């Protein structure tokens, strides 16, 4: 299908912008953002977009956790004649300047969430190692990802109350990914349910005023990651930024006594690098957490990433995070805000994590679903 975007530069194949790569329906491009106050209040904003050119679909979500309530907005549209426009209903993304300034706007809608927020990068963007894996001889995933730290300004309104965000007190992070992405369907409402065994993983973005650490680790045997990617950015007194690639990762985690799911209480991450001395990162869990099923990661009530729901569809709800049934359905995958201590500097960040049945360490949380 030919669209006006085909007048622009940037084609990667002999096809049009309406088609990606070899036409694999799993091809996905995704944006993801989080914002949270530096003082550690139970307040967390999550926003994401998914672009599925070979399915003809774009979907998006916006969510806010305040206290023990998670508010969710979800929307989906067919790409039609504007496949590259990052707008889904009332939710819009504007890349003002690549790797520097992004603007997110959610206009009034039935969810009670609205905002006008701007992300300003505070460290350079970092590309992770290519995540490529096969299963039974078939390609399961071949994905590129970029991560970046930043500060936020603007405003958000939730349930009739408006909050102002200032860069000095609202920090956050974003990522951008593209490629063949493995599907995850763990929603009760749409079998088949996927189960996962024998692994621990974490994707964590942690920052202080002068340091940023991004790490993605997956392992089946403690101390032997089968995927490890990450980088440290250190701001020097002259304002320059020094980058080191992470080459080793060790973890010691204390799990909270949470009867409803997997929850970290505290942790220590020992990082080693291609050059220079190692780094010890101490983490303490804070109250705010956004469960990513609210953004369709794994599905919710029959919605799943990339599904064609017609020309336009939206939905919204609010979750009581102390409700056992909600938490069982929400499972583990989420952005959990953590207090960060690195070499005497205090900061904040998020961690996504999960431990699956059969992994030799951390048996306690394994009674709950890992993703």
C-alpha positions as a LaTeX table, in Angstrom:
\begin{tabular}{lrrr}
\hline
Residue & $x$ (\AA) & $y$ (\AA) & $z$ (\AA) \\
\hline
Unk1 & 0.00 & 0.00 & 0.00 \\
Unk2 & 1.35 & 3.42 & $-0.98$ \\
Unk3 & 0.99 & 6.26 & 1.56 \\
Unk4 & 2.18 & 9.89 & 1.75 \\
Unk5 & 5.08 & 8.80 & 3.99 \\
Unk6 & 6.65 & 7.12 & 0.96 \\
Unk7 & 7.66 & 10.60 & $-0.24$ \\
Unk8 & 10.06 & 10.71 & 2.73 \\
Unk9 & 13.60 & 9.31 & 2.93 \\
Unk10 & 14.28 & 6.25 & 5.04 \\
Unk11 & 13.09 & 3.14 & 3.14 \\
Unk12 & 15.02 & 0.03 & 4.18 \\
Unk13 & 13.59 & $-2.43$ & 1.62 \\
Unk14 & 12.03 & $-2.24$ & $-1.87$ \\
Unk15 & 8.63 & $-2.21$ & $-0.14$ \\
Unk16 & 6.62 & 0.79 & 1.02 \\
Unk17 & 6.52 & 2.19 & 4.55 \\
Unk18 & 3.36 & 0.16 & 5.10 \\
Unk19 & 5.46 & $-3.05$ & 5.11 \\
Unk20 & 8.48 & $-3.89$ & 7.27 \\
Unk21 & 11.27 & $-6.33$ & 6.48 \\
Unk22 & 10.13 & $-9.66$ & 5.06 \\
Unk23 & 6.51 & $-9.18$ & 6.08 \\
Unk24 & 6.73 & $-11.17$ & 9.33 \\
Unk25 & 3.59 & $-10.25$ & 11.35 \\
Unk26 & 5.66 & $-10.25$ & 14.55 \\
Unk27 & 7.71 & $-7.25$ & 13.40 \\
Unk28 & 7.17 & $-4.55$ & 16.05 \\
Unk29 & 8.46 & $-1.09$ & 16.86 \\
Unk30 & 7.82 & 0.12 & 20.38 \\
Unk31 & 8.25 & 3.22 & 22.50 \\
Unk32 & 8.13 & 3.07 & 26.32 \\
Unk33 & 8.43 & 5.79 & 28.98 \\
Unk34 & 8.26 & 6.02 & 32.77 \\
Unk35 & 8.24 & 9.03 & 35.08 \\
Unk36 & 8.35 & 9.13 & 38.88 \\
Unk37 & 9.03 & 11.69 & 41.62 \\
Unk38 & 12.49 & 11.70 & 43.17 \\
Unk39 & 11.06 & 11.80 & 46.71 \\
Unk40 & 9.78 & 8.22 & 46.37 \\
Unk41 & 6.05 & 8.87 & 46.70 \\
Unk42 & 3.77 & 6.10 & 45.43 \\
Unk43 & 3.35 & 7.79 & 42.06 \\
Unk44 & 4.43 & 6.33 & 38.71 \\
Unk45 & 3.53 & 7.15 & 35.10 \\
Unk46 & 3.93 & 4.62 & 32.28 \\
Unk47 & 3.28 & 5.28 & 28.58 \\
Unk48 & 3.91 & 3.14 & 25.51 \\
Unk49 & 3.24 & 2.80 & 21.78 \\
Unk50 & 3.40 & $-0.29$ & 19.58 \\
Unk51 & 3.63 & $-0.21$ & 15.77 \\
Unk52 & 2.88 & $-3.40$ & 13.79 \\
Unk53 & 3.23 & $-2.50$ & 10.10 \\
Unk54 & 2.70 & $-6.02$ & 8.81 \\
Unk55 & $-0.55$ & $-6.28$ & 10.78 \\
Unk56 & $-1.72$ & $-2.79$ & 9.89 \\
Unk57 & $-2.11$ & $-1.82$ & 13.56 \\
Unk58 & $-0.82$ & 0.72 & 16.09 \\
Unk59 & $-1.73$ & 0.49 & 19.76 \\
Unk60 & $-0.83$ & 2.55 & 22.80 \\
Unk61 & $-1.36$ & 2.81 & 26.53 \\
Unk62 & $-1.04$ & 5.31 & 29.34 \\
Unk63 & $-1.12$ & 4.34 & 32.98 \\
Unk64 & $-0.66$ & 5.88 & 36.40 \\
Unk65 & $-0.21$ & 4.24 & 39.76 \\
Unk66 & $-1.02$ & 6.48 & 42.72 \\
Unk67 & $-1.02$ & 4.85 & 46.13 \\
Unk68 & $-2.58$ & 1.41 & 45.73 \\
Unk69 & $-4.65$ & 2.21 & 42.62 \\
Unk70 & $-3.47$ & 1.67 & 39.05 \\
Unk71 & $-5.31$ & 3.66 & 36.37 \\
Unk72 & $-5.12$ & 2.36 & 32.78 \\
Unk73 & $-5.96$ & 3.71 & 29.33 \\
Unk74 & $-5.58$ & 1.49 & 26.22 \\
Unk75 & $-6.26$ & 2.25 & 22.57 \\
Unk76 & $-5.78$ & 0.68 & 19.15 \\
Unk77 & $-6.19$ & 1.87 & 15.56 \\
Unk78 & $-5.69$ & 0.58 & 12.06 \\
Unk79 & $-2.78$ & 2.24 & 10.29 \\
Unk80 & $-4.80$ & 3.00 & 7.13 \\
Unk81 & $-3.26$ & 5.91 & 5.22 \\
Unk82 & $-1.09$ & 7.32 & 8.03 \\
Unk83 & 1.10 & 4.42 & 9.19 \\
Unk84 & 3.89 & 6.55 & 10.65 \\
Unk85 & 1.78 & 9.02 & 12.64 \\
Unk86 & 2.36 & 8.31 & 16.35 \\
Unk87 & $-1.19$ & 9.09 & 17.42 \\
Unk88 & $-3.78$ & 6.63 & 18.72 \\
Unk89 & $-7.05$ & 8.35 & 19.60 \\
Unk90 & $-6.36$ & 11.02 & 22.24 \\
Unk91 & $-2.79$ & 9.81 & 22.89 \\
Unk92 & 0.04 & 11.39 & 20.88 \\
Unk93 & 3.84 & 11.13 & 20.80 \\
Unk94 & 6.01 & 13.84 & 19.24 \\
Unk95 & 9.75 & 13.27 & 18.81 \\
Unk96 & 10.81 & 16.91 & 19.01 \\
Unk97 & 14.50 & 16.03 & 18.73 \\
Unk98 & 15.83 & 12.50 & 18.43 \\
Unk99 & 17.72 & 11.19 & 21.48 \\
Unk100 & 16.95 & 14.45 & 23.28 \\
Unk101 & 13.37 & 15.72 & 23.58 \\
Unk102 & 10.09 & 13.78 & 23.33 \\
Unk103 & 6.61 & 15.09 & 24.08 \\
Unk104 & 3.63 & 12.96 & 25.20 \\
Unk105 & 0.06 & 14.29 & 25.19 \\
Unk106 & $-3.11$ & 12.54 & 26.34 \\
Unk107 & $-6.22$ & 14.61 & 25.76 \\
Unk108 & $-9.40$ & 14.31 & 27.83 \\
Unk109 & $-10.99$ & 10.87 & 27.70 \\
Unk110 & $-13.10$ & 8.56 & 29.83 \\
Unk111 & $-10.19$ & 7.16 & 31.88 \\
Unk112 & $-9.77$ & 10.31 & 33.98 \\
Unk113 & $-6.10$ & 10.54 & 32.91 \\
Unk114 & $-4.83$ & 13.48 & 30.86 \\
Unk115 & $-1.36$ & 14.99 & 30.49 \\
Unk116 & 1.09 & 17.09 & 28.53 \\
Unk117 & 4.58 & 15.84 & 29.40 \\
Unk118 & 8.05 & 16.41 & 27.95 \\
Unk119 & 11.04 & 14.09 & 28.37 \\
Unk120 & 14.48 & 15.75 & 28.25 \\
Unk121 & 17.44 & 13.38 & 28.02 \\
Unk122 & 20.14 & 13.72 & 30.69 \\
Unk123 & 22.52 & 11.01 & 29.39 \\
Unk124 & 23.24 & 9.72 & 25.88 \\
Unk125 & 21.13 & 6.92 & 24.43 \\
Unk126 & 22.63 & 3.42 & 24.66 \\
Unk127 & 21.99 & 0.58 & 22.23 \\
Unk128 & 21.72 & $-2.85$ & 23.80 \\
Unk129 & 23.16 & $-6.00$ & 22.29 \\
Unk130 & 21.01 & $-7.58$ & 19.63 \\
Unk131 & 18.56 & $-10.02$ & 21.22 \\
Unk132 & 18.40 & $-12.89$ & 18.76 \\
Unk133 & 17.26 & $-16.39$ & 19.63 \\
Unk134 & 15.91 & $-19.47$ & 17.92 \\
Unk135 & 13.74 & $-22.25$ & 19.26 \\
Unk136 & 13.45 & $-25.64$ & 17.56 \\
Unk137 & 15.20 & $-24.21$ & 14.53 \\
Unk138 & 12.82 & $-21.30$ & 14.07 \\
Unk139 & 13.56 & $-17.63$ & 14.70 \\
Unk140 & 11.74 & $-16.55$ & 17.86 \\
Unk141 & 13.17 & $-13.07$ & 18.38 \\
Unk142 & 15.56 & $-10.69$ & 16.66 \\
Unk143 & 15.29 & $-7.34$ & 18.40 \\
Unk144 & 17.22 & $-4.08$ & 18.75 \\
Unk145 & 16.69 & $-1.83$ & 21.77 \\
Unk146 & 17.87 & 1.62 & 22.86 \\
Unk147 & 17.59 & 2.95 & 26.43 \\
Unk148 & 17.97 & 6.48 & 27.79 \\
Unk149 & 17.63 & 8.41 & 31.06 \\
Unk150 & 15.92 & 11.77 & 31.38 \\
Unk151 & 13.99 & 14.37 & 33.33 \\
Unk152 & 10.34 & 15.36 & 32.95 \\
Unk153 & 8.34 & 18.57 & 32.92 \\
Unk154 & 4.68 & 19.32 & 32.29 \\
Unk155 & 1.47 & 18.31 & 34.00 \\
Unk156 & $-0.74$ & 15.30 & 34.57 \\
Unk157 & $-4.34$ & 15.07 & 35.75 \\
Unk158 & $-5.67$ & 11.92 & 37.40 \\
Unk159 & $-9.22$ & 11.55 & 38.75 \\
Unk160 & $-9.73$ & 15.33 & 38.72 \\
Unk161 & $-6.48$ & 16.23 & 40.51 \\
Unk162 & $-3.72$ & 18.02 & 38.62 \\
Unk163 & $-0.01$ & 17.53 & 39.35 \\
Unk164 & 2.93 & 19.55 & 38.04 \\
Unk165 & 6.17 & 17.87 & 36.98 \\
Unk166 & 9.51 & 19.69 & 37.26 \\
Unk167 & 12.86 & 18.34 & 35.99 \\
Unk168 & 14.53 & 18.72 & 39.38 \\
Unk169 & 12.01 & 16.41 & 41.07 \\
Unk170 & 10.66 & 14.12 & 38.31 \\
Unk171 & 13.12 & 11.65 & 36.83 \\
Unk172 & 12.57 & 8.79 & 34.42 \\
Unk173 & 13.67 & 6.69 & 31.52 \\
Unk174 & 12.62 & 5.55 & 28.09 \\
Unk175 & 13.34 & 2.80 & 25.62 \\
Unk176 & 12.85 & 2.24 & 21.91 \\
Unk177 & 12.88 & $-1.19$ & 20.27 \\
Unk178 & 12.31 & $-2.65$ & 16.82 \\
Unk179 & 12.50 & $-6.04$ & 15.13 \\
Unk180 & 10.96 & $-9.50$ & 15.36 \\
Unk181 & 9.46 & $-9.71$ & 18.83 \\
Unk182 & 8.31 & $-12.91$ & 20.53 \\
Unk183 & 4.65 & $-12.82$ & 21.47 \\
Unk184 & 3.59 & $-13.10$ & 25.08 \\
Unk185 & 0.03 & $-14.19$ & 25.87 \\
Unk186 & $-0.68$ & $-14.77$ & 29.54 \\
Unk187 & $-4.21$ & $-13.36$ & 29.65 \\
Unk188 & $-6.91$ & $-15.55$ & 31.22 \\
Unk189 & $-9.34$ & $-14.31$ & 28.61 \\
Unk190 & $-7.46$ & $-15.59$ & 25.58 \\
Unk191 & $-5.74$ & $-19.04$ & 25.59 \\
Unk192 & $-3.22$ & $-20.41$ & 25.07 \\
Unk193 & $-1.74$ & $-19.31$ & 28.35 \\
Unk194 & 2.06 & $-19.26$ & 28.27 \\
Unk195 & 4.03 & $-20.62$ & 31.19 \\
Unk196 & 7.71 & $-20.04$ & 31.84 \\
Unk197 & 10.23 & $-22.20$ & 33.71 \\
Unk198 & 13.73 & $-22.12$ & 35.11 \\
Unk199 & 15.04 & $-18.60$ & 34.68 \\
Unk200 & 15.63 & $-15.28$ & 36.42 \\
Unk201 & 15.67 & $-12.00$ & 34.55 \\
Unk202 & 15.84 & $-8.30$ & 35.20 \\
Unk203 & 15.77 & $-5.22$ & 33.03 \\
Unk204 & 16.75 & $-2.30$ & 35.25 \\
Unk205 & 17.41 & 1.40 & 34.66 \\
Unk206 & 18.98 & 3.11 & 37.68 \\
Unk207 & 20.32 & 6.64 & 38.04 \\
Unk208 & 21.82 & 9.20 & 40.37 \\
Unk209 & 22.65 & 12.80 & 39.55 \\
Unk210 & 25.97 & 11.81 & 38.00 \\
Unk211 & 25.53 & 8.16 & 37.09 \\
Unk212 & 23.19 & 6.11 & 34.94 \\
Unk213 & 23.17 & 2.29 & 34.81 \\
Unk214 & 21.06 & 0.29 & 32.38 \\
Unk215 & 21.26 & $-3.51$ & 32.46 \\
Unk216 & 19.32 & $-6.40$ & 30.92 \\
Unk217 & 20.18 & $-9.89$ & 32.20 \\
Unk218 & 18.63 & $-13.33$ & 31.71 \\
Unk219 & 19.96 & $-16.58$ & 33.14 \\
Unk220 & 18.91 & $-20.16$ & 33.84 \\
Unk221 & 21.88 & $-20.99$ & 36.04 \\
Unk222 & 22.97 & $-18.49$ & 38.72 \\
Unk223 & 26.04 & $-16.58$ & 37.67 \\
Unk224 & 25.91 & $-17.71$ & 34.05 \\
Unk225 & 23.78 & $-15.27$ & 32.04 \\
Unk226 & 22.72 & $-16.41$ & 28.59 \\
Unk227 & 21.98 & $-12.77$ & 27.76 \\
Unk228 & 23.69 & $-9.76$ & 29.32 \\
Unk229 & 23.73 & $-6.25$ & 27.96 \\
Unk230 & 24.13 & $-2.90$ & 29.62 \\
Unk231 & 26.13 & 0.25 & 30.10 \\
Unk232 & 27.14 & 2.76 & 32.76 \\
Unk233 & 27.25 & 6.49 & 32.06 \\
Unk234 & 29.26 & 8.69 & 34.44 \\
Unk235 & 29.14 & 12.46 & 34.28 \\
Unk236 & 32.58 & 13.94 & 34.97 \\
Unk237 & 33.31 & 17.31 & 36.63 \\
Unk238 & 33.95 & 18.94 & 33.24 \\
Unk239 & 30.47 & 17.92 & 32.07 \\
Unk240 & 31.63 & 15.16 & 29.73 \\
Unk241 & 30.11 & 11.69 & 30.00 \\
Unk242 & 32.17 & 8.50 & 30.17 \\
Unk243 & 30.55 & 5.23 & 29.08 \\
Unk244 & 31.50 & 1.69 & 30.15 \\
Unk245 & 29.98 & $-1.53$ & 28.83 \\
Unk246 & 28.80 & $-4.03$ & 31.45 \\
Unk247 & 30.49 & $-7.43$ & 31.10 \\
Unk248 & 29.52 & $-9.11$ & 34.39 \\
Unk249 & 26.48 & $-9.12$ & 36.66 \\
Unk250 & 25.89 & $-10.69$ & 40.09 \\
Unk251 & 22.76 & $-10.28$ & 42.18 \\
Unk252 & 21.65 & $-10.83$ & 45.77 \\
Unk253 & 17.94 & $-10.22$ & 46.25 \\
Unk254 & 15.75 & $-10.11$ & 49.35 \\
Unk255 & 12.13 & $-10.77$ & 48.46 \\
Unk256 & 9.21 & $-9.12$ & 50.24 \\
Unk257 & 6.71 & $-11.24$ & 52.10 \\
Unk258 & 4.02 & $-10.48$ & 49.52 \\
Unk259 & 1.20 & $-13.07$ & 49.49 \\
Unk260 & $-0.13$ & $-11.73$ & 46.18 \\
Unk261 & 2.90 & $-11.87$ & 43.89 \\
Unk262 & 6.63 & $-11.56$ & 43.28 \\
Unk263 & 7.98 & $-8.36$ & 44.86 \\
Unk264 & 11.57 & $-7.33$ & 45.56 \\
Unk265 & 12.24 & $-5.78$ & 48.98 \\
Unk266 & 15.92 & $-4.94$ & 48.44 \\
Unk267 & 18.84 & $-6.03$ & 46.31 \\
Unk268 & 22.50 & $-5.65$ & 45.58 \\
Unk269 & 23.82 & $-5.73$ & 42.01 \\
Unk270 & 27.56 & $-6.18$ & 41.49 \\
Unk271 & 28.57 & $-4.92$ & 38.06 \\
Unk272 & 31.86 & $-5.47$ & 36.27 \\
Unk273 & 33.00 & $-3.73$ & 33.11 \\
Unk274 & 35.24 & $-4.05$ & 30.10 \\
Unk275 & 37.64 & $-1.64$ & 31.84 \\
Unk276 & 37.97 & $-0.06$ & 35.28 \\
Unk277 & 36.81 & $-1.13$ & 38.72 \\
Unk278 & 33.50 & $-2.90$ & 39.48 \\
Unk279 & 30.46 & $-1.10$ & 40.82 \\
Unk280 & 28.16 & $-2.10$ & 43.69 \\
Unk281 & 24.57 & $-0.89$ & 43.34 \\
Unk282 & 22.29 & $-1.09$ & 46.38 \\
Unk283 & 18.54 & $-1.02$ & 45.85 \\
Unk284 & 15.58 & $-0.52$ & 48.18 \\
Unk285 & 12.06 & $-1.05$ & 46.92 \\
Unk286 & 9.69 & 1.91 & 46.96 \\
Unk287 & 5.88 & 1.63 & 46.93 \\
Unk288 & 5.17 & 2.62 & 43.31 \\
Unk289 & 4.73 & $-0.14$ & 40.74 \\
Unk290 & 2.95 & $-0.26$ & 37.41 \\
Unk291 & 1.85 & $-3.73$ & 36.28 \\
Unk292 & 2.37 & $-3.89$ & 32.54 \\
Unk293 & $-0.71$ & $-5.94$ & 31.74 \\
Unk294 & $-2.37$ & $-2.54$ & 32.05 \\
Unk295 & $-0.45$ & $-1.75$ & 28.85 \\
Unk296 & $-1.32$ & $-5.10$ & 27.22 \\
Unk297 & 2.02 & $-6.85$ & 27.91 \\
Unk298 & 0.70 & $-10.40$ & 28.03 \\
Unk299 & $-2.85$ & $-9.30$ & 27.32 \\
Unk300 & $-5.84$ & $-8.15$ & 29.32 \\
Unk301 & $-9.53$ & $-8.98$ & 28.85 \\
Unk302 & $-9.01$ & $-10.25$ & 25.33 \\
Unk303 & $-6.82$ & $-7.34$ & 24.22 \\
Unk304 & $-3.27$ & $-8.17$ & 23.19 \\
Unk305 & $-0.42$ & $-6.29$ & 21.56 \\
Unk306 & $-0.91$ & $-5.97$ & 17.83 \\
Unk307 & $-4.45$ & $-7.34$ & 17.64 \\
Unk308 & $-6.70$ & $-5.76$ & 15.02 \\
Unk309 & $-9.62$ & $-4.32$ & 16.96 \\
Unk310 & $-11.11$ & $-2.35$ & 14.10 \\
Unk311 & $-10.67$ & 1.19 & 12.86 \\
Unk312 & $-10.41$ & 2.43 & 16.46 \\
Unk313 & $-11.02$ & 1.00 & 19.92 \\
Unk314 & $-10.23$ & 2.11 & 23.44 \\
Unk315 & $-10.76$ & 0.87 & 26.99 \\
Unk316 & $-9.91$ & 2.00 & 30.49 \\
Unk317 & $-10.14$ & 0.75 & 34.05 \\
Unk318 & $-8.72$ & 1.22 & 37.54 \\
Unk319 & $-7.21$ & $-1.60$ & 39.58 \\
Unk320 & $-7.10$ & $-2.08$ & 43.33 \\
Unk321 & $-3.59$ & $-3.44$ & 43.81 \\
Unk322 & $-4.55$ & $-5.00$ & 47.12 \\
Unk323 & $-7.23$ & $-7.14$ & 45.48 \\
Unk324 & $-6.03$ & $-10.78$ & 45.23 \\
Unk325 & $-7.83$ & $-11.58$ & 41.96 \\
Unk326 & $-6.49$ & $-8.45$ & 40.26 \\
Unk327 & $-2.95$ & $-9.19$ & 41.38 \\
Unk328 & $-3.19$ & $-12.82$ & 40.27 \\
Unk329 & $-4.24$ & $-11.67$ & 36.82 \\
Unk330 & $-1.67$ & $-8.86$ & 36.73 \\
Unk331 & 1.07 & $-11.40$ & 37.51 \\
Unk332 & 4.67 & $-10.12$ & 37.94 \\
Unk333 & 5.76 & $-8.12$ & 34.91 \\
Unk334 & 5.84 & $-4.47$ & 35.91 \\
Unk335 & 7.91 & $-1.36$ & 36.44 \\
Unk336 & 8.89 & $-1.22$ & 40.11 \\
Unk337 & 10.42 & 2.00 & 41.45 \\
Unk338 & 13.56 & 1.55 & 43.57 \\
Unk339 & 15.76 & 3.81 & 45.66 \\
Unk340 & 19.33 & 3.59 & 44.35 \\
Unk341 & 22.60 & 3.95 & 46.29 \\
Unk342 & 25.86 & 4.01 & 44.31 \\
Unk343 & 29.16 & 5.11 & 45.86 \\
Unk344 & 27.47 & 7.40 & 48.36 \\
Unk345 & 25.12 & 8.98 & 45.82 \\
Unk346 & 21.38 & 8.46 & 46.16 \\
Unk347 & 19.03 & 8.25 & 43.22 \\
Unk348 & 16.07 & 6.37 & 41.83 \\
Unk349 & 15.13 & 4.01 & 39.02 \\
Unk350 & 12.93 & 1.16 & 37.92 \\
Unk351 & 13.35 & $-2.59$ & 37.67 \\
Unk352 & 11.40 & $-5.22$ & 35.78 \\
Unk353 & 12.06 & $-8.75$ & 37.01 \\
Unk354 & 10.77 & $-12.26$ & 37.44 \\
Unk355 & 11.91 & $-15.66$ & 38.69 \\
Unk356 & 10.38 & $-18.82$ & 37.21 \\
Unk357 & 9.79 & $-22.20$ & 38.80 \\
Unk358 & 12.87 & $-24.41$ & 38.68 \\
Unk359 & 15.47 & $-21.65$ & 38.94 \\
Unk360 & 17.95 & $-22.82$ & 41.63 \\
Unk361 & 17.89 & $-19.57$ & 43.66 \\
Unk362 & 15.02 & $-17.62$ & 45.20 \\
Unk363 & 12.50 & $-20.46$ & 45.70 \\
Unk364 & 10.10 & $-18.33$ & 47.75 \\
Unk365 & 8.58 & $-16.15$ & 45.00 \\
Unk366 & 8.37 & $-19.03$ & 42.54 \\
Unk367 & 4.90 & $-19.94$ & 43.76 \\
Unk368 & 3.69 & $-16.92$ & 41.77 \\
Unk369 & 3.83 & $-16.52$ & 37.98 \\
Unk370 & 7.11 & $-15.08$ & 36.70 \\
Unk371 & 5.68 & $-12.88$ & 33.92 \\
\hline
\end{tabular}
